[in-house]
Amino acid sequence: MKQGIHPQSYPVIFVDGDHEWTGVSTMKPTSTKMVDGVEYGIVNLEISAYSHPFYTGQKKLVDTAGRVEKFMRRYGQQMANQGKK
């Protein structure tokens, strides 16, 4: 790696509600916390993999219109024929 062209990285603790994990970031936070003799900056997050519905699987996006159209393409003719009997 070339010297002097990369930003400096700092040890940080990312906080999302009740969840905390350590990592590195180029952002230097103002608040700090000591963990096991190492001073970490604290980065508060509004959303992460712990709280976002896409990652947690708590909410599913369902395309109901697409499902109905697919059903009608497959079985629409059969249903129309049953109505004629």
PDB file of N, CA, C and O in Angstrom:
ATOM      1  N   MET A   1       0.840  -1.186   0.000  1.00  0.00           N
ATOM      2  CA  MET A   1       0.000   0.000   0.000  1.00  0.00           C
ATOM      3  C   MET A   1       0.880   1.242   0.000  1.00  0.00           C
ATOM      4  O   MET A   1       1.931   1.279   0.640  1.00  0.00           O
ATOM      5  N   LYS A   2       0.435   2.243  -0.721  1.00  0.00           N
ATOM      6  CA  LYS A   2       1.152   3.517  -0.719  1.00  0.00           C
ATOM      7  C   LYS A   2       0.946   4.214   0.617  1.00  0.00           C
ATOM      8  O   LYS A   2      -0.144   4.183   1.188  1.00  0.00           O
ATOM      9  N   GLN A   3       1.984   4.826   1.092  1.00  0.00           N
ATOM     10  CA  GLN A   3       1.902   5.549   2.352  1.00  0.00           C
ATOM     11  C   GLN A   3       1.309   6.933   2.132  1.00  0.00           C
ATOM     12  O   GLN A   3       1.601   7.588   1.131  1.00  0.00           O
ATOM     13  N   GLY A   4       0.471   7.378   3.075  1.00  0.00           N
ATOM     14  CA  GLY A   4      -0.035   8.743   3.075  1.00  0.00           C
ATOM     15  C   GLY A   4      -1.253   9.004   2.215  1.00  0.00           C
ATOM     16  O   GLY A   4      -1.727  10.139   2.177  1.00  0.00           O
ATOM     17  N   ILE A   5      -1.792   7.991   1.510  1.00  0.00           N
ATOM     18  CA  ILE A   5      -2.968   8.262   0.681  1.00  0.00           C
ATOM     19  C   ILE A   5      -4.251   7.693   1.280  1.00  0.00           C
ATOM     20  O   ILE A   5      -5.342   8.028   0.820  1.00  0.00           O
ATOM     21  N   HIS A   6      -4.141   6.851   2.283  1.00  0.00           N
ATOM     22  CA  HIS A   6      -5.314   6.235   2.894  1.00  0.00           C
ATOM     23  C   HIS A   6      -5.704   7.003   4.151  1.00  0.00           C
ATOM     24  O   HIS A   6      -4.836   7.466   4.891  1.00  0.00           O
ATOM     25  N   PRO A   7      -7.013   7.141   4.401  1.00  0.00           N
ATOM     26  CA  PRO A   7      -7.430   7.823   5.635  1.00  0.00           C
ATOM     27  C   PRO A   7      -7.095   6.964   6.853  1.00  0.00           C
ATOM     28  O   PRO A   7      -7.020   5.738   6.765  1.00  0.00           O
ATOM     29  N   GLN A   8      -6.900   7.618   7.970  1.00  0.00           N
ATOM     30  CA  GLN A   8      -6.599   6.899   9.206  1.00  0.00           C
ATOM     31  C   GLN A   8      -7.868   6.244   9.724  1.00  0.00           C
ATOM     32  O   GLN A   8      -8.946   6.836   9.671  1.00  0.00           O
ATOM     33  N   SER A   9      -7.741   5.027  10.222  1.00  0.00           N
ATOM     34  CA  SER A   9      -8.896   4.319  10.777  1.00  0.00           C
ATOM     35  C   SER A   9      -8.759   4.248  12.293  1.00  0.00           C
ATOM     36  O   SER A   9      -7.653   4.184  12.829  1.00  0.00           O
ATOM     37  N   TYR A  10      -9.893   4.262  12.965  1.00  0.00           N
ATOM     38  CA  TYR A  10      -9.946   4.282  14.425  1.00  0.00           C
ATOM     39  C   TYR A  10     -10.796   3.118  14.910  1.00  0.00           C
ATOM     40  O   TYR A  10     -11.754   2.740  14.235  1.00  0.00           O
ATOM     41  N   PRO A  11     -10.472   2.535  16.068  1.00  0.00           N
ATOM     42  CA  PRO A  11     -11.340   1.498  16.638  1.00  0.00           C
ATOM     43  C   PRO A  11     -12.618   2.137  17.184  1.00  0.00           C
ATOM     44  O   PRO A  11     -12.564   3.127  17.913  1.00  0.00           O
ATOM     45  N   VAL A  12     -13.759   1.564  16.825  1.00  0.00           N
ATOM     46  CA  VAL A  12     -15.049   2.114  17.249  1.00  0.00           C
ATOM     47  C   VAL A  12     -15.961   1.003  17.728  1.00  0.00           C
ATOM     48  O   VAL A  12     -15.761  -0.170  17.413  1.00  0.00           O
ATOM     49  N   ILE A  13     -16.962   1.395  18.493  1.00  0.00           N
ATOM     50  CA  ILE A  13     -18.054   0.509  18.888  1.00  0.00           C
ATOM     51  C   ILE A  13     -19.303   1.054  18.215  1.00  0.00           C
ATOM     52  O   ILE A  13     -19.694   2.198  18.448  1.00  0.00           O
ATOM     53  N   PHE A  14     -19.929   0.228  17.376  1.00  0.00           N
ATOM     54  CA  PHE A  14     -21.182   0.601  16.741  1.00  0.00           C
ATOM     55  C   PHE A  14     -22.316   0.217  17.680  1.00  0.00           C
ATOM     56  O   PHE A  14     -22.343  -0.904  18.187  1.00  0.00           O
ATOM     57  N   VAL A  15     -23.257   1.134  17.919  1.00  0.00           N
ATOM     58  CA  VAL A  15     -24.357   0.906  18.859  1.00  0.00           C
ATOM     59  C   VAL A  15     -25.678   1.093  18.115  1.00  0.00           C
ATOM     60  O   VAL A  15     -25.934   2.145  17.531  1.00  0.00           O
ATOM     61  N   ASP A  16     -26.513   0.045  18.149  1.00  0.00           N
ATOM     62  CA  ASP A  16     -27.847   0.094  17.563  1.00  0.00           C
ATOM     63  C   ASP A  16     -28.822  -0.430  18.614  1.00  0.00           C
ATOM     64  O   ASP A  16     -29.069  -1.633  18.700  1.00  0.00           O
ATOM     65  N   GLY A  17     -29.361   0.469  19.395  1.00  0.00           N
ATOM     66  CA  GLY A  17     -30.273   0.054  20.459  1.00  0.00           C
ATOM     67  C   GLY A  17     -29.534  -0.737  21.518  1.00  0.00           C
ATOM     68  O   GLY A  17     -28.635  -0.211  22.175  1.00  0.00           O
ATOM     69  N   ASP A  18     -29.909  -2.011  21.691  1.00  0.00           N
ATOM     70  CA  ASP A  18     -29.284  -2.877  22.690  1.00  0.00           C
ATOM     71  C   ASP A  18     -28.049  -3.594  22.154  1.00  0.00           C
ATOM     72  O   ASP A  18     -27.312  -4.200  22.932  1.00  0.00           O
ATOM     73  N   HIS A  19     -27.809  -3.541  20.863  1.00  0.00           N
ATOM     74  CA  HIS A  19     -26.710  -4.278  20.253  1.00  0.00           C
ATOM     75  C   HIS A  19     -25.471  -3.396  20.113  1.00  0.00           C
ATOM     76  O   HIS A  19     -25.558  -2.231  19.728  1.00  0.00           O
ATOM     77  N   GLU A  20     -24.328  -3.975  20.432  1.00  0.00           N
ATOM     78  CA  GLU A  20     -23.041  -3.295  20.286  1.00  0.00           C
ATOM     79  C   GLU A  20     -22.043  -4.259  19.653  1.00  0.00           C
ATOM     80  O   GLU A  20     -22.019  -5.444  19.988  1.00  0.00           O
ATOM     81  N   TRP A  21     -21.221  -3.752  18.739  1.00  0.00           N
ATOM     82  CA  TRP A  21     -20.142  -4.551  18.176  1.00  0.00           C
ATOM     83  C   TRP A  21     -18.995  -3.635  17.812  1.00  0.00           C
ATOM     84  O   TRP A  21     -19.187  -2.456  17.515  1.00  0.00           O
ATOM     85  N   THR A  22     -17.800  -4.196  17.839  1.00  0.00           N
ATOM     86  CA  THR A  22     -16.601  -3.407  17.581  1.00  0.00           C
ATOM     87  C   THR A  22     -16.217  -3.491  16.112  1.00  0.00           C
ATOM     88  O   THR A  22     -16.582  -4.430  15.403  1.00  0.00           O
ATOM     89  N   GLY A  23     -15.483  -2.501  15.684  1.00  0.00           N
ATOM     90  CA  GLY A  23     -15.008  -2.455  14.315  1.00  0.00           C
ATOM     91  C   GLY A  23     -14.049  -1.294  14.149  1.00  0.00           C
ATOM     92  O   GLY A  23     -13.584  -0.714  15.130  1.00  0.00           O
ATOM     93  N   VAL A  24     -13.759  -0.963  12.912  1.00  0.00           N
ATOM     94  CA  VAL A  24     -12.910   0.189  12.617  1.00  0.00           C
ATOM     95  C   VAL A  24     -13.665   1.116  11.683  1.00  0.00           C
ATOM     96  O   VAL A  24     -14.498   0.679  10.889  1.00  0.00           O
ATOM     97  N   SER A  25     -13.362   2.399  11.788  1.00  0.00           N
ATOM     98  CA  SER A  25     -14.014   3.400  10.961  1.00  0.00           C
ATOM     99  C   SER A  25     -13.049   4.549  10.730  1.00  0.00           C
ATOM    100  O   SER A  25     -12.137   4.777  11.525  1.00  0.00           O
ATOM    101  N   THR A  26     -13.256   5.268   9.641  1.00  0.00           N
ATOM    102  CA  THR A  26     -12.450   6.458   9.383  1.00  0.00           C
ATOM    103  C   THR A  26     -13.007   7.661  10.123  1.00  0.00           C
ATOM    104  O   THR A  26     -12.354   8.702  10.193  1.00  0.00           O
ATOM    105  N   MET A  27     -14.203   7.531  10.676  1.00  0.00           N
ATOM    106  CA  MET A  27     -14.822   8.611  11.440  1.00  0.00           C
ATOM    107  C   MET A  27     -14.273   8.596  12.867  1.00  0.00           C
ATOM    108  O   MET A  27     -14.205   7.540  13.496  1.00  0.00           O
ATOM    109  N   LYS A  28     -13.889   9.740  13.367  1.00  0.00           N
ATOM    110  CA  LYS A  28     -13.380   9.831  14.743  1.00  0.00           C
ATOM    111  C   LYS A  28     -14.496  10.405  15.608  1.00  0.00           C
ATOM    112  O   LYS A  28     -14.735  11.612  15.573  1.00  0.00           O
ATOM    113  N   PRO A  29     -15.189   9.567  16.389  1.00  0.00           N
ATOM    114  CA  PRO A  29     -16.282  10.034  17.239  1.00  0.00           C
ATOM    115  C   PRO A  29     -15.760  10.844  18.425  1.00  0.00           C
ATOM    116  O   PRO A  29     -14.601  10.723  18.820  1.00  0.00           O
ATOM    117  N   THR A  30     -16.642  11.671  18.978  1.00  0.00           N
ATOM    118  CA  THR A  30     -16.263  12.501  20.120  1.00  0.00           C
ATOM    119  C   THR A  30     -16.385  11.745  21.435  1.00  0.00           C
ATOM    120  O   THR A  30     -15.580  11.959  22.341  1.00  0.00           O
ATOM    121  N   SER A  31     -17.381  10.858  21.559  1.00  0.00           N
ATOM    122  CA  SER A  31     -17.542  10.100  22.804  1.00  0.00           C
ATOM    123  C   SER A  31     -16.760   8.794  22.702  1.00  0.00           C
ATOM    124  O   SER A  31     -16.658   8.201  21.628  1.00  0.00           O
ATOM    125  N   THR A  32     -16.210   8.357  23.830  1.00  0.00           N
ATOM    126  CA  THR A  32     -15.395   7.148  23.844  1.00  0.00           C
ATOM    127  C   THR A  32     -15.820   6.222  24.984  1.00  0.00           C
ATOM    128  O   THR A  32     -16.533   6.620  25.905  1.00  0.00           O
ATOM    129  N   LYS A  33     -15.356   4.973  24.890  1.00  0.00           N
ATOM    130  CA  LYS A  33     -15.640   3.968  25.911  1.00  0.00           C
ATOM    131  C   LYS A  33     -14.436   3.032  25.979  1.00  0.00           C
ATOM    132  O   LYS A  33     -13.908   2.618  24.946  1.00  0.00           O
ATOM    133  N   MET A  34     -14.004   2.700  27.187  1.00  0.00           N
ATOM    134  CA  MET A  34     -12.885   1.774  27.383  1.00  0.00           C
ATOM    135  C   MET A  34     -13.408   0.341  27.479  1.00  0.00           C
ATOM    136  O   MET A  34     -14.291   0.052  28.286  1.00  0.00           O
ATOM    137  N   VAL A  35     -12.869  -0.542  26.664  1.00  0.00           N
ATOM    138  CA  VAL A  35     -13.219  -1.956  26.697  1.00  0.00           C
ATOM    139  C   VAL A  35     -11.916  -2.749  26.657  1.00  0.00           C
ATOM    140  O   VAL A  35     -11.148  -2.638  25.701  1.00  0.00           O
ATOM    141  N   ASP A  36     -11.670  -3.537  27.678  1.00  0.00           N
ATOM    142  CA  ASP A  36     -10.468  -4.380  27.773  1.00  0.00           C
ATOM    143  C   ASP A  36      -9.183  -3.577  27.557  1.00  0.00           C
ATOM    144  O   ASP A  36      -8.256  -4.050  26.899  1.00  0.00           O
ATOM    145  N   GLY A  37      -9.131  -2.385  28.102  1.00  0.00           N
ATOM    146  CA  GLY A  37      -7.933  -1.561  28.013  1.00  0.00           C
ATOM    147  C   GLY A  37      -7.743  -0.819  26.709  1.00  0.00           C
ATOM    148  O   GLY A  37      -6.727  -0.149  26.523  1.00  0.00           O
ATOM    149  N   VAL A  38      -8.707  -0.924  25.795  1.00  0.00           N
ATOM    150  CA  VAL A  38      -8.632  -0.227  24.508  1.00  0.00           C
ATOM    151  C   VAL A  38      -9.722   0.833  24.481  1.00  0.00           C
ATOM    152  O   VAL A  38     -10.868   0.566  24.840  1.00  0.00           O
ATOM    153  N   GLU A  39      -9.360   2.034  24.053  1.00  0.00           N
ATOM    154  CA  GLU A  39     -10.335   3.116  23.978  1.00  0.00           C
ATOM    155  C   GLU A  39     -11.008   3.095  22.603  1.00  0.00           C
ATOM    156  O   GLU A  39     -10.349   3.245  21.573  1.00  0.00           O
ATOM    157  N   TYR A  40     -12.323   2.908  22.605  1.00  0.00           N
ATOM    158  CA  TYR A  40     -13.115   2.853  21.387  1.00  0.00           C
ATOM    159  C   TYR A  40     -13.983   4.106  21.296  1.00  0.00           C
ATOM    160  O   TYR A  40     -14.498   4.587  22.305  1.00  0.00           O
ATOM    161  N   GLY A  41     -14.140   4.627  20.088  1.00  0.00           N
ATOM    162  CA  GLY A  41     -15.104   5.679  19.862  1.00  0.00           C
ATOM    163  C   GLY A  41     -16.477   5.063  19.724  1.00  0.00           C
ATOM    164  O   GLY A  41     -16.599   3.918  19.289  1.00  0.00           O
ATOM    165  N   ILE A  42     -17.521   5.804  20.088  1.00  0.00           N
ATOM    166  CA  ILE A  42     -18.887   5.275  20.022  1.00  0.00           C
ATOM    167  C   ILE A  42     -19.601   5.881  18.819  1.00  0.00           C
ATOM    168  O   ILE A  42     -19.684   7.102  18.685  1.00  0.00           O
ATOM    169  N   VAL A  43     -20.114   5.017  17.946  1.00  0.00           N
ATOM    170  CA  VAL A  43     -20.878   5.440  16.774  1.00  0.00           C
ATOM    171  C   VAL A  43     -22.302   4.919  16.944  1.00  0.00           C
ATOM    172  O   VAL A  43     -22.529   3.710  16.914  1.00  0.00           O
ATOM    173  N   ASN A  44     -23.263   5.828  17.123  1.00  0.00           N
ATOM    174  CA  ASN A  44     -24.665   5.441  17.257  1.00  0.00           C
ATOM    175  C   ASN A  44     -25.286   5.307  15.872  1.00  0.00           C
ATOM    176  O   ASN A  44     -25.143   6.190  15.026  1.00  0.00           O
ATOM    177  N   LEU A  45     -25.978   4.190  15.652  1.00  0.00           N
ATOM    178  CA  LEU A  45     -26.626   3.915  14.375  1.00  0.00           C
ATOM    179  C   LEU A  45     -28.130   3.914  14.548  1.00  0.00           C
ATOM    180  O   LEU A  45     -28.647   3.452  15.565  1.00  0.00           O
ATOM    181  N   GLU A  46     -28.831   4.431  13.552  1.00  0.00           N
ATOM    182  CA  GLU A  46     -30.290   4.389  13.587  1.00  0.00           C
ATOM    183  C   GLU A  46     -30.802   3.035  13.126  1.00  0.00           C
ATOM    184  O   GLU A  46     -31.813   2.547  13.630  1.00  0.00           O
ATOM    185  N   ILE A  47     -30.111   2.428  12.173  1.00  0.00           N
ATOM    186  CA  ILE A  47     -30.574   1.167  11.613  1.00  0.00           C
ATOM    187  C   ILE A  47     -29.365   0.312  11.238  1.00  0.00           C
ATOM    188  O   ILE A  47     -28.350   0.823  10.763  1.00  0.00           O
ATOM    189  N   SER A  48     -29.488  -0.980  11.455  1.00  0.00           N
ATOM    190  CA  SER A  48     -28.410  -1.903  11.115  1.00  0.00           C
ATOM    191  C   SER A  48     -29.029  -3.265  10.803  1.00  0.00           C
ATOM    192  O   SER A  48     -30.250  -3.400  10.723  1.00  0.00           O
ATOM    193  N   ALA A  49     -28.186  -4.253  10.631  1.00  0.00           N
ATOM    194  CA  ALA A  49     -28.682  -5.597  10.356  1.00  0.00           C
ATOM    195  C   ALA A  49     -29.456  -6.164  11.538  1.00  0.00           C
ATOM    196  O   ALA A  49     -30.257  -7.081  11.360  1.00  0.00           O
ATOM    197  N   TYR A  50     -29.233  -5.637  12.746  1.00  0.00           N
ATOM    198  CA  TYR A  50     -29.963  -6.116  13.923  1.00  0.00           C
ATOM    199  C   TYR A  50     -31.385  -5.569  13.972  1.00  0.00           C
ATOM    200  O   TYR A  50     -32.269  -6.217  14.534  1.00  0.00           O
ATOM    201  N   SER A  51     -31.627  -4.394  13.396  1.00  0.00           N
ATOM    202  CA  SER A  51     -32.942  -3.784  13.545  1.00  0.00           C
ATOM    203  C   SER A  51     -33.713  -3.623  12.237  1.00  0.00           C
ATOM    204  O   SER A  51     -34.915  -3.362  12.279  1.00  0.00           O
ATOM    205  N   HIS A  52     -33.076  -3.768  11.088  1.00  0.00           N
ATOM    206  CA  HIS A  52     -33.769  -3.542   9.818  1.00  0.00           C
ATOM    207  C   HIS A  52     -34.599  -4.766   9.449  1.00  0.00           C
ATOM    208  O   HIS A  52     -34.093  -5.887   9.495  1.00  0.00           O
ATOM    209  N   PRO A  53     -35.862  -4.572   9.085  1.00  0.00           N
ATOM    210  CA  PRO A  53     -36.744  -5.713   8.786  1.00  0.00           C
ATOM    211  C   PRO A  53     -36.232  -6.593   7.649  1.00  0.00           C
ATOM    212  O   PRO A  53     -36.466  -7.801   7.662  1.00  0.00           O
ATOM    213  N   PHE A  54     -35.541  -6.018   6.667  1.00  0.00           N
ATOM    214  CA  PHE A  54     -35.034  -6.825   5.554  1.00  0.00           C
ATOM    215  C   PHE A  54     -34.059  -7.873   6.053  1.00  0.00           C
ATOM    216  O   PHE A  54     -34.098  -9.016   5.599  1.00  0.00           O
ATOM    217  N   TYR A  55     -33.191  -7.510   6.971  1.00  0.00           N
ATOM    218  CA  TYR A  55     -32.171  -8.427   7.474  1.00  0.00           C
ATOM    219  C   TYR A  55     -32.704  -9.345   8.564  1.00  0.00           C
ATOM    220  O   TYR A  55     -32.243 -10.480   8.685  1.00  0.00           O
ATOM    221  N   THR A  56     -33.660  -8.886   9.357  1.00  0.00           N
ATOM    222  CA  THR A  56     -34.153  -9.701  10.466  1.00  0.00           C
ATOM    223  C   THR A  56     -35.228 -10.677  10.041  1.00  0.00           C
ATOM    224  O   THR A  56     -35.485 -11.647  10.754  1.00  0.00           O
ATOM    225  N   GLY A  57     -35.870 -10.453   8.895  1.00  0.00           N
ATOM    226  CA  GLY A  57     -36.912 -11.343   8.409  1.00  0.00           C
ATOM    227  C   GLY A  57     -38.240 -11.151   9.109  1.00  0.00           C
ATOM    228  O   GLY A  57     -39.121 -12.001   8.975  1.00  0.00           O
ATOM    229  N   GLN A  58     -38.424 -10.053   9.861  1.00  0.00           N
ATOM    230  CA  GLN A  58     -39.666  -9.833  10.580  1.00  0.00           C
ATOM    231  C   GLN A  58     -40.783  -9.341   9.667  1.00  0.00           C
ATOM    232  O   GLN A  58     -41.958  -9.527   9.981  1.00  0.00           O
ATOM    233  N   LYS A  59     -40.445  -8.731   8.571  1.00  0.00           N
ATOM    234  CA  LYS A  59     -41.459  -8.199   7.669  1.00  0.00           C
ATOM    235  C   LYS A  59     -41.160  -8.695   6.267  1.00  0.00           C
ATOM    236  O   LYS A  59     -40.024  -8.605   5.800  1.00  0.00           O
ATOM    237  N   LYS A  60     -42.166  -9.214   5.601  1.00  0.00           N
ATOM    238  CA  LYS A  60     -41.964  -9.728   4.255  1.00  0.00           C
ATOM    239  C   LYS A  60     -42.777  -8.897   3.277  1.00  0.00           C
ATOM    240  O   LYS A  60     -43.940  -8.581   3.529  1.00  0.00           O
ATOM    241  N   LEU A  61     -42.161  -8.551   2.174  1.00  0.00           N
ATOM    242  CA  LEU A  61     -42.830  -7.815   1.122  1.00  0.00           C
ATOM    243  C   LEU A  61     -43.455  -8.831   0.175  1.00  0.00           C
ATOM    244  O   LEU A  61     -42.752  -9.668  -0.392  1.00  0.00           O
ATOM    245  N   VAL A  62     -44.772  -8.761   0.001  1.00  0.00           N
ATOM    246  CA  VAL A  62     -45.479  -9.722  -0.821  1.00  0.00           C
ATOM    247  C   VAL A  62     -46.077  -8.995  -2.014  1.00  0.00           C
ATOM    248  O   VAL A  62     -46.770  -7.990  -1.861  1.00  0.00           O
ATOM    249  N   ASP A  63     -45.801  -9.514  -3.196  1.00  0.00           N
ATOM    250  CA  ASP A  63     -46.336  -8.946  -4.425  1.00  0.00           C
ATOM    251  C   ASP A  63     -47.634  -9.685  -4.747  1.00  0.00           C
ATOM    252  O   ASP A  63     -47.628 -10.639  -5.525  1.00  0.00           O
ATOM    253  N   THR A  64     -48.747  -9.251  -4.153  1.00  0.00           N
ATOM    254  CA  THR A  64     -50.013  -9.961  -4.333  1.00  0.00           C
ATOM    255  C   THR A  64     -50.565  -9.793  -5.737  1.00  0.00           C
ATOM    256  O   THR A  64     -51.162 -10.727  -6.273  1.00  0.00           O
ATOM    257  N   ALA A  65     -50.384  -8.635  -6.345  1.00  0.00           N
ATOM    258  CA  ALA A  65     -50.898  -8.428  -7.698  1.00  0.00           C
ATOM    259  C   ALA A  65     -50.209  -9.364  -8.671  1.00  0.00           C
ATOM    260  O   ALA A  65     -50.866  -9.927  -9.546  1.00  0.00           O
ATOM    261  N   GLY A  66     -48.928  -9.541  -8.546  1.00  0.00           N
ATOM    262  CA  GLY A  66     -48.188 -10.447  -9.417  1.00  0.00           C
ATOM    263  C   GLY A  66     -48.612 -11.886  -9.227  1.00  0.00           C
ATOM    264  O   GLY A  66     -48.649 -12.653 -10.188  1.00  0.00           O
ATOM    265  N   ARG A  67     -48.930 -12.260  -8.010  1.00  0.00           N
ATOM    266  CA  ARG A  67     -49.358 -13.636  -7.749  1.00  0.00           C
ATOM    267  C   ARG A  67     -50.719 -13.919  -8.363  1.00  0.00           C
ATOM    268  O   ARG A  67     -50.943 -15.003  -8.901  1.00  0.00           O
ATOM    269  N   VAL A  68     -51.625 -12.960  -8.290  1.00  0.00           N
ATOM    270  CA  VAL A  68     -52.961 -13.143  -8.867  1.00  0.00           C
ATOM    271  C   VAL A  68     -52.862 -13.263 -10.379  1.00  0.00           C
ATOM    272  O   VAL A  68     -53.509 -14.125 -10.973  1.00  0.00           O
ATOM    273  N   GLU A  69     -52.063 -12.415 -11.006  1.00  0.00           N
ATOM    274  CA  GLU A  69     -51.900 -12.483 -12.460  1.00  0.00           C
ATOM    275  C   GLU A  69     -51.293 -13.814 -12.879  1.00  0.00           C
ATOM    276  O   GLU A  69     -51.710 -14.396 -13.881  1.00  0.00           O
ATOM    277  N   LYS A  70     -50.325 -14.295 -12.135  1.00  0.00           N
ATOM    278  CA  LYS A  70     -49.692 -15.572 -12.445  1.00  0.00           C
ATOM    279  C   LYS A  70     -50.707 -16.712 -12.319  1.00  0.00           C
ATOM    280  O   LYS A  70     -50.727 -17.620 -13.149  1.00  0.00           O
ATOM    281  N   PHE A  71     -51.542 -16.664 -11.285  1.00  0.00           N
ATOM    282  CA  PHE A  71     -52.583 -17.677 -11.093  1.00  0.00           C
ATOM    283  C   PHE A  71     -53.576 -17.649 -12.256  1.00  0.00           C
ATOM    284  O   PHE A  71     -53.963 -18.696 -12.774  1.00  0.00           O
ATOM    285  N   MET A  72     -53.982 -16.452 -12.661  1.00  0.00           N
ATOM    286  CA  MET A  72     -54.960 -16.341 -13.739  1.00  0.00           C
ATOM    287  C   MET A  72     -54.382 -16.829 -15.068  1.00  0.00           C
ATOM    288  O   MET A  72     -55.106 -17.410 -15.876  1.00  0.00           O
ATOM    289  N   ARG A  73     -53.106 -16.605 -15.300  1.00  0.00           N
ATOM    290  CA  ARG A  73     -52.480 -17.111 -16.531  1.00  0.00           C
ATOM    291  C   ARG A  73     -52.473 -18.636 -16.538  1.00  0.00           C
ATOM    292  O   ARG A  73     -52.704 -19.256 -17.575  1.00  0.00           O
ATOM    293  N   ARG A  74     -52.211 -19.231 -15.397  1.00  0.00           N
ATOM    294  CA  ARG A  74     -52.138 -20.693 -15.337  1.00  0.00           C
ATOM    295  C   ARG A  74     -53.510 -21.357 -15.362  1.00  0.00           C
ATOM    296  O   ARG A  74     -53.728 -22.316 -16.102  1.00  0.00           O
ATOM    297  N   TYR A  75     -54.435 -20.844 -14.547  1.00  0.00           N
ATOM    298  CA  TYR A  75     -55.691 -21.546 -14.325  1.00  0.00           C
ATOM    299  C   TYR A  75     -56.923 -20.779 -14.786  1.00  0.00           C
ATOM    300  O   TYR A  75     -58.044 -21.251 -14.596  1.00  0.00           O
ATOM    301  N   GLY A  76     -56.743 -19.625 -15.378  1.00  0.00           N
ATOM    302  CA  GLY A  76     -57.884 -18.814 -15.797  1.00  0.00           C
ATOM    303  C   GLY A  76     -58.758 -19.514 -16.822  1.00  0.00           C
ATOM    304  O   GLY A  76     -59.984 -19.448 -16.732  1.00  0.00           O
ATOM    305  N   GLN A  77     -58.153 -20.181 -17.790  1.00  0.00           N
ATOM    306  CA  GLN A  77     -58.911 -20.882 -18.829  1.00  0.00           C
ATOM    307  C   GLN A  77     -59.695 -22.043 -18.229  1.00  0.00           C
ATOM    308  O   GLN A  77     -60.835 -22.285 -18.625  1.00  0.00           O
ATOM    309  N   GLN A  78     -59.098 -22.770 -17.275  1.00  0.00           N
ATOM    310  CA  GLN A  78     -59.791 -23.879 -16.623  1.00  0.00           C
ATOM    311  C   GLN A  78     -60.999 -23.384 -15.859  1.00  0.00           C
ATOM    312  O   GLN A  78     -62.049 -24.026 -15.875  1.00  0.00           O
ATOM    313  N   MET A  79     -60.866 -22.252 -15.191  1.00  0.00           N
ATOM    314  CA  MET A  79     -61.973 -21.709 -14.422  1.00  0.00           C
ATOM    315  C   MET A  79     -63.089 -21.237 -15.348  1.00  0.00           C
ATOM    316  O   MET A  79     -64.265 -21.402 -15.020  1.00  0.00           O
ATOM    317  N   ALA A  80     -62.753 -20.661 -16.483  1.00  0.00           N
ATOM    318  CA  ALA A  80     -63.757 -20.218 -17.444  1.00  0.00           C
ATOM    319  C   ALA A  80     -64.504 -21.418 -18.022  1.00  0.00           C
ATOM    320  O   ALA A  80     -65.714 -21.344 -18.233  1.00  0.00           O
ATOM    321  N   ASN A  81     -63.801 -22.522 -18.281  1.00  0.00           N
ATOM    322  CA  ASN A  81     -64.442 -23.729 -18.804  1.00  0.00           C
ATOM    323  C   ASN A  81     -65.361 -24.367 -17.775  1.00  0.00           C
ATOM    324  O   ASN A  81     -66.387 -24.926 -18.163  1.00  0.00           O
ATOM    325  N   GLN A  82     -65.057 -24.316 -16.514  1.00  0.00           N
ATOM    326  CA  GLN A  82     -65.898 -24.876 -15.482  1.00  0.00           C
ATOM    327  C   GLN A  82     -67.198 -24.098 -15.370  1.00  0.00           C
ATOM    328  O   GLN A  82     -68.237 -24.684 -15.067  1.00  0.00           O
ATOM    329  N   GLY A  83     -67.166 -22.812 -15.603  1.00  0.00           N
ATOM    330  CA  GLY A  83     -68.357 -21.984 -15.521  1.00  0.00           C
ATOM    331  C   GLY A  83     -69.342 -22.267 -16.654  1.00  0.00           C
ATOM    332  O   GLY A  83     -70.532 -21.983 -16.512  1.00  0.00           O
ATOM    333  N   LYS A  84     -68.876 -22.816 -17.771  1.00  0.00           N
ATOM    334  CA  LYS A  84     -69.729 -23.111 -18.919  1.00  0.00           C
ATOM    335  C   LYS A  84     -70.509 -24.399 -18.744  1.00  0.00           C
ATOM    336  O   LYS A  84     -71.540 -24.585 -19.390  1.00  0.00           O
ATOM    337  N   LYS A  85     -70.035 -25.300 -17.877  1.00  0.00           N
ATOM    338  CA  LYS A  85     -70.697 -26.602 -17.707  1.00  0.00           C
ATOM    339  C   LYS A  85     -72.014 -26.501 -17.035  1.00  0.00           C
ATOM    340  O   LYS A  85     -72.680 -27.514 -16.827  1.00  0.00           O
TER     341      LYS A  85
END
